[in-house]
Amino acid sequence: MSALLSAVTPLLALDPMLEGDIGFTQVLVVLLKVLVAFGGLLVTVIIFIWFERKVIADMQNRLGPNRAGPFGLLQTVADGLKLILKEDLLPERADKPVFKLAPFLMLIPAFLTFAIVPIAGNFNDGNDGVVTILGQETFMQVADPQIGILLFLAMSSVAIYGVVLAGWSSGSKYPLLGSVRASSQMISYEAALGLSIGSVLLIAGSLSTNAIVAGQAGWQWNLWMTGLVPFVIFLIAGTAELNRPPFDLVEAEQELVGGFHTEYSAFRFAMFFIAEFLNTVTMSAIIVTLFFGGPSGPDFGITGWVSDYVLPFVWFFLKVLVFLFMFVAFRATLPRLRYDQLMDLGWKLLIPLALGWFLVLTVVRVAADEELAAVEVLGVGVLAFLGLLVGGGLLLLSIRASAAKRAAAAAEDAADESEGVR
């Protein structure tokens, strides 16, 4: 069994601890990392729910939670206990096995995605983030599979099934409409998300999250190495993937009551609630990993365990906190989009823009590898990209002009009919 694990693990993970024979110590380290990562993630989610409510309250000149615990810190715990103690209702027309499974399909992918995120480790001066735990050299992440970023994309796709199956299995038309919206929205923005990640992978040359972070050490962040555009696309598409404002049409109260989870109650509803905030924390961590160097940052000449554990984690936490605040600000300030605006933004702008920028980066990379004249090649690439934008803009204008003509013709027909009735 040990020989089989030793043969399989190099294919699944790049962790130096798993390169040789696997014994009790290696298994203990892995279990320790799992407990710390997932326990810390749950605590972070509890605090983030409180953080969002307090920040929005400050923006709207309200108090927010201030009764349960100091500064209202225990309000999320109180809400969780209340939901656990509520009656768990099962709709009579629901597909009960699927109805019970759907919340887990939302919750588990967020946990698994966070497993590939490096949260600490020294990446300065050519280091690859290796730390020592119980005498074993390892990475400060649960796992570093060779297909790390593909795992993230796969898990984000699996989460769509949780939303779709929750609405379908409820046996009600309103959750079903919410789940149909969710599937179309998330699939649309999944394409733009993947194309923006392609630009990062082109620069990094690896699917490993640890390698992506190591390549950004020394302020070589992919934020500017990819030209800023992939980051903006990833941020917009990621917000849509999370179903957070202004893209929260899957639970638009005006027309869908509460969306795909309308029929859920008690702890199953709490799982959807936790999954939304859990996905937000995980998405923020992925953004930091892909574009902002993860836990890498200045060590101020400090060496030892402080530079390996403390400072990298502080940098990682501060970077993630910035994006958590950004997502909260989106909720507090941006109005919800119309559904046609949502689809137009994804299919007619983000996908062509992400594809065009990826082609420009590809041209630049090939020119560098082949030692071609970089300025001329870059000029051709930029012209091609501008041509793509102009062509897309003309297509969009023609579509809108045609729609305006159809609307005007329909208005004239309605006016003629009203005149005939008179």
N, C-alpha and C positions, 0 to 999 in steps of 0.2 A: 504493500500500500504506500509506504514511504517512497519507494522508487517511482511509483506511478505519479504521485504528487510532484516529485522533483522533476519529472519529465514534462508534466502538463503546465506547471506554474510559470515557466519562462515564456510560454505562449500567451498567458493571461495577464502577467504583471511584470513590470521592470524593476520592482523593489529589490535592492541588493540583498535583503534579508532572505529572499526566497530563491536565491541562485543555487545554493547547495542543498544538503539534506534538510528536511523539515522535521523538527522535533517539538518537544513540549514547550520550550522557550519561545520558538517562533509562533506557535499557535497562541500562546499566552499574550504575546505582544500584539498580535492581530486582534484578539478579543478585547484587549485593553484599548486599542485605538478605536474599535467599533463603539465601545461603551462611552468613551470620552467624546467622540465626534457626534454621535447621535444624542447623547444626553445634553451636551452643550448646545446642539442645534435646537432641541426642544425648549431649553431655557431661553435661548435667543429669540425664538418665536414668541414665547410668553411676554418677554420684555418688549419685543417689537410691536405687538398688539397694543400694549400700554403706550409705547412711544408714539405710534400713529394717532391714537386718540388724543393724547396730550398736545401734540404738535398741531393737529387740525383745530383743536379747541383754542390754542393760542392764536392761530391765524384768524379764527372767527370770533375772537374776543369772548370765549367761554372758559369754563373752569376745567372740564374734562373729569376723569376719575380722580377723586380725592378723599374717598371714605374708607375703602378696604385697604388697610395697610398704610404705611408711610407714603405720602404723595400718591396714593391710589395704586401702588405697585402690585397689590394682591387682587386687583379687580378682575384680571384675566383668570386667575385661579378660581375666584368666586363664580364667575360666569361658567367656567368649565364644570365645576361641581354642580351647579344648577342644571346644566344640560345632562349630566350623567344621571341625575336623580329624576329627570322627567320621564314620562312614559314613552316607550319606543313604539311608535305606531307603524303598522304595515298596511298600506292601502289594499282594499279587497281585490282590486283588479290588477294589482302589481304582479310582475314576474318575480316571485320572492327570492330565489337564489341569486339572480342577477342584481336585484334591488339591494341585496345585502353585500354583494361583491363590489359594486361600483365605487363606494367611498375608498376602498383599499387601493383601487387602481389610480386614484388621485393622490393618495398619501405616500404609497411606497416608492413611486418613481422619484419623488423629491428627495427622499432619504438616499436612494441609490446614486442619484446624481451628485449629491454632496460628498459621497465617498471618494470621488476622484479629484477633489479640490485640495491642493496643498495649502495648509494654513500657517505653516512656519518652516524654518530651515534656512540656512545661510546660503544664499545664491551669489554672493559677492566674490570677486577675485577668482572667477572660474570655478567656484564650488557648485555642486549640483544639488544642494539642499539636503545632503545626507546628515542625519543626526544619530545619536546612540541612545537606545532604550533597552534597559536590562542587558546591556552588553552586546546588543545586536544593532548593526548599522542598518538604518531604514529611513524611509521618507515620512514626513509629518502629514500623511494623508492615509486614509484607510486602504486604498489600492491605487496603483498606477498602471492600469492596463495599457497595452500597446494601442488599443482602439479607444482611448479615453474619450475623445470628442465625439466619436461615433456613438459611444454609449450614451452621452448626453443627448444627442439627437434622437436616439431610439427611445430613451425614457420620456422625453417630451412628447413623442408621438404616442406612447402608451397612455400617457395622462389624458389624451383626447378620448380614448375609449371609456375612461371613467366618467367623463362628462356625458358622452353620447349614451352610454348604457344606463346612467342614472335617469336621464330624461325618458328614454324608451321604456324602461322597466317600470316606471311609475304608474302606467295605465291612465295617464291624463294628458290632454292635448297641450296644456301650457308648458309643462316640463319638456314635452316632446319638441315643441317649437324652440325652446331654449337650447336643447341639445343639438338640433339641426343647425341653428345659428352657430353654436360653438364649433361644430365640426367644420363648417365652411370657413369660419374665421380663422381657426387655428391652422387648418391645412394651408390656407392662403398665405399666412405669415410665416409658416414653417419653411416655405421655399426661399423667401427673402432672408430668413435667419440662417439657413444653410449656406446660401451664397456669400453672405457676409463672413461667415466662419471660414469659407474657402479662401478668402483673402489672407486671413491669419495663418492658415495652414501653409499657404504658399510661401509666406515669409519664414515661418518656424521650421518647415520641413519635417514635422513630426505630428502624430496624433496624440502623443503623450502629454498630459497636462503639466507634468514636472518638467519635461523638455521645453514646453512653450514658455513656462515661467523662467527657466534658466536662460533662454535666449533673449529675455528682456532685461537681464541684469545690467546694471550700469546705466540706467535711464534709457535703455533702448526699447522703450515701450512700443507695443504694436499700435498704440493709439496714433502715433505720428508715423511709424514705419509703414503703415498701410494707408496713410493719407487721410485719416479722420472719418472719411465717408463710411467705411464698413462699421465703425463704432456707432455712428448715428443710426444707421440702418438696423444694427443689432439691437440698440436700445429701443427703437420704436417697435420693431417686430417682437422683441422680448416682452414689452409691455402688453402687446396684443395677445401673445401666448399666455400671459398670466391672467388675462381677462380683467385687468385692472383699468380704472378710468384713465383716459377717455374711451377705452375699448371694452367696457363692461356691458356690451349689448346682450350677452348671453343671459344676463339676469336683470334686464331692463324692467323695472317695476311698473312702468306705465302701461306696458302691453303684455307682460309675461308673468305678472304677480310677483314671482321671485326667481324665475328661471328654472334651470334643470333640477334644482334641489327643493322645489316647492313642497313636495310630498314628504320630505325627510324631517325627522324630529329627533330630539334627544341626542344621544351620543353619535349617531350616524350623521346628523347635521353638523355636529361639532367637528367631525372628521373633515368634512368639506371646508368648514371655516378655518381649521388649522392648516389644511392643505394649501389654501390660497396664500396664507402668510408664509408657510414653509417654502412654497415655490418662489415667493418674492425674495426671501433670504438666499435661497439657493441660486436664483438667477443673478442676484447682485454679486455673489461669490464667483460665478462663472464669468461675469463681465470683468471683474477685477483680475481674474486669472488670464483671460484672453487678451485684454487690452492694457492693463495697468500694472503688469509685472507681479501680480499675486502678492506674496509676502515679502518680496525683495524691496530693499530700500537702504538708505545710508546707515552704516553701523557706527559712525562717529569714532572709528578706531578701536572700539570695544571688542574684545575677543572672549572666547569661552562660551559658557552656556547662555549668557545674556544675548550674544550675537546669533546663537543657534535657535533659541526658543523664544525669548521675551521680545526683543526688538522686531523680528519678523512677524510675530503674531500681532503686535501693536500696529505695525504698518498695515497688515491685512485687515484688521478690525476697523481701523480708521477709514480705509478705502471703501470697505463694504458699507460702513455707516453713511458715507456720502451718498451712495446710491439708494440706500434705504430712505434717507431724507428726500431724495429726488422723487422716488415713487410716491411718498406721502404728499409732497408738494403737487404732483400731478393730480392726485385725488382731490386735493383741496382747491385747486385753481382751474382745472380744465373742464369744460362742458363735454358731455357725452356726444360722440359723433353719430350722425345718421348712418344707417346700414349701407346705403349706396356710397357714401363718403368713405366708409371703412373699406369696402371692396375696391373702390377706385384707388385709394392710397396704396393698398397692397399689390394689386395686379398691374396697375398702370404706371406706378411711380417707383415703388421700392424694388420690385423684382427686376425691371429693366436697369435701374440705377446700380443695383448690386452686381448684376451680370456684366454691365459695361465697365464698372470699376475693376472687377476681377480680371477682365480681359486686358485692361491697361496695365495692371500689376504684372500680369503674365508676360506681356510684351517687354516690360522693363526688366523682369527677371531673366528672360531669355537673352536679351541684349547684353546683360551683365555676364551671363555664363558663356556666351559666344564671343565676348569682347568686341561687340559691335559699337558703333558710334551712339552712345547713350542719348545724346541730345536729339539727334535726328529720329531715333526710334521712339523716344518719348513724345516727340512732336507728332509723329504719325499716330501713336496711340491716343493722344489727347484729341487730335482731330477726329479720329474714328469714334471716340467716346462722345464728343460734341455732336457728331453726325447722328449717333444713336439717340441722343437726347432731343435733337431737333426733330428727327423722324417720329419719336414717341410723342412729342408735343403737338406736332401737326395731326397725328392720328387722334390724339385726345381732343383737339379742337374740332376736328371733323365729326367725331362722335357726339360731342356736345351740340354742335350746330345742327346735326341731324335730329337730335332729341328735341331741340328747341323748335325746329320746323314741325315735327310731329305734334308737339304740344300746341303750337299755334293753329295747326290744321284742326285738331280736336276741339279747340276753343271756338273756332269759326263754325264747325259743324254743330256744336251745342247751341251757339247763338242762332243759327239758321233754324234749328228745330224749335227753339223757344219762340221765334218769330212766327213760324208756321202754326204753332199752337194758338197763339194770340189771334 
